[in-house]
Structures are given as C-alpha cells and as structure tokens.
Amino acid sequence: MHRFSSRLKVAAFGVAVAAVAAVSLGMASSDGVLGAANAKATQTVACTPNGTLRYGLAGGGVTSLDPSVGGLASRTVIMPLLFPALTALNPDGTVRPDLATKWKVSPDGKTWWFYLRRDVKYANGRPFTSADVVANILHDLDPKTGALVRTYINDVRSVRAITKYEVRFKTGSPRANLADALYLAKMADLSNMATLATSGNGTGPYKVAGYVPNQVLTLVPNPYYFGPKPCLKKISIISEPDTTSMVTAFTSNNLDMIWQFPVTAASTIQSDKNATIIVPKTVATAHVLLVDTTSAPFDNVLARQALSYAIDRNAMVKASFLGHAQASVANDPLSTTNPAYNKKLPAQTFNLAKAKQLFTQAGVKPGTSFTYWAQAGKRPEWITNGEILQQDLAKIGITLNIVQADPATWLARFDPHGKKYPGLIVASFLSLQPNPLLGLGSALNGCDCNWGNVPGTKYDQYNSLVLKALGQSDPVKLQASYDQLQVLFNQQAPYQVIAHQTNLSAAQKKVVGAWEDPSGNMHLESARLAH
Amino acid sequence: MAIYVLRRVVTSIGLLFLSSVLIFVVLRLIPGDPTITKLGGGMTAVDPRAFQALRHQLGLDRSLTHQYVHWIGGVLRGDFGQSYFSQFPVTTLIKERAGSTLELAAAALFIGLLLSVPAATIGAIWRNRYFDAVLSGFTAVGMSTPAFVNGLVLIVIFGVKLKLLPTQGYVSFQNHPLESLKTVILPAVTLAIAIAAPIMLILRSSLADVASAPYIRTAQGKGLLRYQVVLRHVLPNATIPALTMIGVIIGSLLGGSVIVEYVFARPGLGSLMVDAIYQRDYAVLQTLVLLAAGVFIISSLLIDLLYGVLDPRLRVRGQEA
C-alpha cells in the first residue's frame, strides 16, 4: 500500500488550522504585527485560595504527567492547570496570550516572533525562558516523542531563542496564525527528562502536591504563578472505577464535579436542585463509525454512502443518547452550531431502500456479514447504536455481528493509522479542535479510516481544496472553500458521523467558573467555590 | 520433618518459577499493545517512529526470551521495573495500594473467622436442629451468592437506606482510624460472608467426624461436660482440615479482591491489576500476578508446615518414613 505524502498532508493540515484562526481573529496588518489586542481574554479572577474541589473521573484516571503524549482524554483537565502554553484557549474556541504576551509575523507568513512574559517561573522556582520554549517545541516535533501537537505544528522548520524572552519560528509554508495552534504545545520542564511523567512541574496556576497514578492527583496553588492567585486551596482529581460509582459519589456529595457521565444519569442529575450540567457553547465532538477506506467493500464510495443511508441517526439519538445529542443531518464533521457549517448540504437521512440499492451497486450482496466493533463497558450507547443498525441492516439482508472488546483490544484492532481492518465497522468518538478547518481536517489528517493512504482517490481533490483554503484571506471565499470541503466529505463519506455530542459534565451549584471547551475538555483554571 | 520442609520449599520454588513463565507468556498472548494504548487513539496520526522508539524504550522489540530473562533477573534483584504509563516503579505503585488491600484482608478474615468458628462450635455443642438449619442456610447462601451481589445489598441497606456507613472510598488506618473502620466495614463484611461460608461448612463436617471418634467417647465417659469435650478435644482436632481452606483464603485475599474493591470504589491491588489489564501495562501486571501467585504458594506452604507442627501424627509418620 502506497502512503500519501504525510508531510504534505500534515503541513497542509497545520496551515489550515492557522488560516481559519486568522480569519476568526483578524488577519495581520501590512507590517505583520498581530495583536494580543485582538484576542479575547478569560483571565482568572483574583481571589484568596479557598476550599477543596473534588473532581471525579471514571474508567481511567491520570496515568502520566507528561503533557506531550496521548493516552486517556481524562488527562486534559490537568493541562491548563499545570502546563500553560504560549497561548491559551477561550471558551469560544479563540485563543488569547498566555506565556507569550504578543507575537508578530513576517509579510510572507513564514516567520513568527513570540515575546514571552518575563515573570514566569516553574513550580520549583526555576525561571521560564525562551530556551524552554525551544526545548519543548523541538521535543514535540521529534517524531519519536509521539506528541499529539506535532500534527498541528509540523511545518515548523526551525525554532530559535533570539533573546531570553523572544522566540522565532520559521515555517515551511505561510501560516496565517501559528498562535492558534500553539495553545496545544504545553510548556513542561524538560530539564530532567527522567521525571517528566511523574513530577508535573509546570508554570501553571497549580502545582502537584500528591500523585497516585490512576487514583488521585492533588493540586495546590503554585506560589510562583505569574497570573492572579487561583481561587481554590486544593483540587483533588479522583479516579472512580466506573461511571456508576462516580455518579453515586456526586449525588451523595462526595464529589463536587464529574466529567463524562453517562446520558442515563442526566435526568437524575437534572432533578438534583444542587447540581448543574455543564455544556460548552459549541460542540466539536462526535460519535462516529469508522471503516477502512482502503479495504473492500468500503474502499468503494458507494458502499460508504450506503452505510450512511442505513444509519437511523434520529433513532440512535433518541434511544442511545436520550436526546442529549444532535443527529448529523448530512454526515458532516462540523456540527450545525459551527458558524462554518454548510446549510445547503444534501441530507443523508435514513433510507434503507437507497442503502440497499447502493450496497448492490457496490457489490455488497444480501448475505454479507460485517462486524460492529465496539468497546465493552465504557460506551453503552455504542452498543445500542449497534443494535439499531443491526436490525436495520438485517431488513436488507446484511448481517451485522456486534463484538465488544476491552479498550486496549478495541483500539489495537484498527490503530495505529494505516492498519487494515476489512469488514469492520468501528464505533468511535472523535474530539476535534474548535475551529472549522480542524474539524474538516480530521479526514485530511488521517482518521483511522485510512483515507488518504491511497493516491488517486478523491482525497487528492480534498487535499487540494484545503491547500486552496489556506491561501484565502477573504472570509466569503474561505467559507466557499469550507462549503466545497463539506460537500466532498458528504459525497465521499470517509467516516460516518452519527451525532454531535459533547461529554456530559456536572458540578454542584457551589462550583462556579468552570467551563467546557468545544472539544469536551474541562477547564478549572477559573473555578472557585461560591459561599 | 526437615526433609518434608525442604521438599515443600523446593516444590514451592518450582511452582513459582512455572507461574512466572505462564504469566509472562499468557500476558503477551492477550490482544492489545501497550504502545498503542499509550500513544494511539487520537485523531492525529502518530508517527510510526514514535511507536518504534517506545517499543525500544520498553524493551518490547527484543526477543521474548530476552524480555523474560531481563524481567526475572530484575525480580531476583528486587527490581520489578517501571509502569509503562506512569513511569513510577512498580514497587511504589504496589506500596501505595497494598495498605488498602491488607486492611481489607485482615478485617475480612477477622470477621469471617469470628462468624464461622463460634457458630460451628456452638452448633456442635448445642445440637439444635433449628440452629443447624440456620447455619446450613447461611452456608448455602454464602457459597452460592456472588460477592458483588452481597456487596450491593449491603450498600443499599446500610449506605443508601439507613445511611449508616459510607458506601465507597478508603481512608488509611494511620490517617484516621475511626473513618478507616467505617470505610472498611461493608467491604469486609461482604468478603467475610464469602469466607465464613466455606470455613463453616468444612468445620461443621470436621466437627461431626471428630465427635464420633473413640477418644471423644472416652472423654465423655470420663465425665467432661459437652462444651468441655468440644472445646478441649473436638475443636482442636477438627480445626486442622479447615486450615487448608484458611490458607487458600488468605492467599486469595492478599492477591487483591478485585470485585469487592470495584463495588466499593476502594483502591487496592485488585483495582491496580484491573487498570494494568486495561492498559496492557505488562510491567505492573506480571509483577502483580506473580505476587498473587507467590502469596498463594507461600501461604499454602506455611499451612502445610503448620500441619506438621499442629498434628503430631504427621511428625511421627514423617519420622517413620
């Protein structure tokens, strides 16, 4: 199998991110100066640290304090608390200055300068300088690190400390706003690599006071933090064995906040007058079905379209998500709440007759079997979705065998990217970045659907559209590019979007200031306990 | 006696070695890969070189024989490696969780013995059919009902309805003895039911066997009261067969009671093992399983040796042999 040029793919993806961000923030003026002035700020409110916040996770806690590597999504809550970046994310998905106070870009868009705060220290008292920025970026860019952020900054060709508080980036292609991607590049203390995963030494508002992996992480205010004092005396991030015990602990007031609770508990929590459900302003996460677009039969676009028409999304939202999700109308990575959503996309509503017709055209005859591959235990809604799909496919003569596997077995069957899994329909969950091109770029970047691994497919056209979008500064033309990308995604269906749903989180009413970003990650930087 | 002890020790070491090989091989047969669990699963494509580098760092690119020798060599030196994920030494992770498991095991064993031994003894003394029926019923229910069902029933009654005791969590005895006792009662009683039932079954059977022995009739003939006969002559002899069961129970308790720890959200060795299974953290998992096997083997060995001490007949037979 010939792999499509990953460098071009990733470079284009990274540029796309910055391009869209630039549009949303406002493009550079002619002298190349971009402003902190354009960015909205969500600063912590100055206060005296008070009280302990008990934050509950289920089915997997904090297993490592190394901010670079992937692993469980439950770790994302600690990132802004321990490891700020040059920029920080706002609730609406834009970025604001953080460790960098301002930045500027050259007219050709290939050179960026970031100017750092001068009063930043790590939690152990060591000053933070441009050398740390360089070390962290190089560490993230190293392919052997496996850093998730590498995808978004992979076109950075060099990073250099100009002075103690000035860093220069050079990119291989024009970047509209590198700042938008750099919020993902967390600044850890790399002076002692042996303790990177265990120390959690960062420059954030909190520092690590106690850590038992997969059990409890205790944070207390960082005395060296450059910003306003955080409002909590202690944050305990507690791992519960499963969602049931987590919800029980919350309803019996043994936890103040919980993240990613099951939809079946929503009514219980809603009826609790002391609790509130936290939702983000926009949703950039989705439940999807992945197929291998390089193996039969789903290497045929007709088979993928057929599958899309066979999915009764409304029934799934009702039965699995109890209404706490938004059914995808046109199989689009962007939710309808995204400002860039193409409202003219042709709908792919449930239609078994059409599904059967398309399957037949694709050579998928009645009597064919597929395997529905889901996780055991953690996502019961996936099983319900699978049962609905199984019943519907049976009506057109296709057998769907539902297989549940433990998370590691489930993941290893179709990951890492490039692995073939013919005949499998994988239930999965995608947590995308807030801006539109990131959502669309997930297909570009290499979902586990292998789209883009074979040259000569419509993926090339998709990639060309992205490259075209990169150069667009005109918002109207840029939106036209987004529209074309969504149309192509709708036609090619590299994966199936069932519904857009964010992680359901809840807090006792005494907890204020916490918020969830569009990717479903919780932010506690501004959290405090109301009296 | 010395030969008997030596033979048992050598057998135990052999069993431990075989267990280590079995554990090592079986773990690697399970589907899943720790490098994928650690690096993969995101929407971004991780460079294949990252997987290669991680496999090299964890030693997973070496031959299985090399990996086994490296691991077992470390075990013999007291170095059990590092978690693939948290990078904490495995011994540190075990120490952090062992307290909870030990407290639970001790409390469960204490309550279990407190339930079973007096009840069986009273049954032997009193010989009341209604009391015997109660004991039989308890034994049947205790042995047939899964531990998690007992646990959930206790949670509903004492935690939810009566709100007398906490239903989850752990407080170490050193930090707060009273709170520690409160958090351990329900899980300990849950386990104690599962412990007491088989002990009671064996003990009652054994008491009945011993009670019909000629020397017991002699004791009765000498004018001793029934309770004196039971306590001085029947019970000590009847306890010996139950020791084997107790040895097995101690071994399984110290290995970590996974189900009960999960039901009561109590962090212990059992939940550490489950987390390691989910993540395919071979370093932690193989050490924990080896530890559980070792505890089991050692407790069986100690019980066997205790037999020789408690039962003079075994000492005589050994000398004659």
Interface residues (C-beta under 8 A of the other chain):
Chain A: S6 V10 G60 T63 S64 V69 G70 G71 P143 K144 T145 G146 L148 R150 T151 Y152 A197 T198 V212 P213 N214 Q215 E240 P241 D242 S245 T248 A249 S252 N254 A405 D406 P407 A408 T409 L411 A412 R413 D415 P416 H417 G418 L430 S431 L432 S442 N445 G446 C447
Chain B: I30 P31 G32 D33 P34 I36 T37 K38 L39 G40 G41 G42 M43 T44 A45 V46 D47 P48 R49 A50 F51 Q52 A53 L54 S83 F85 S86 Q87 F88 L93 E96 R97 T167 Q168 G169 E261 Y262 A265 P267 S271 L272 V274 D275 I277 Y278 Q279 R280
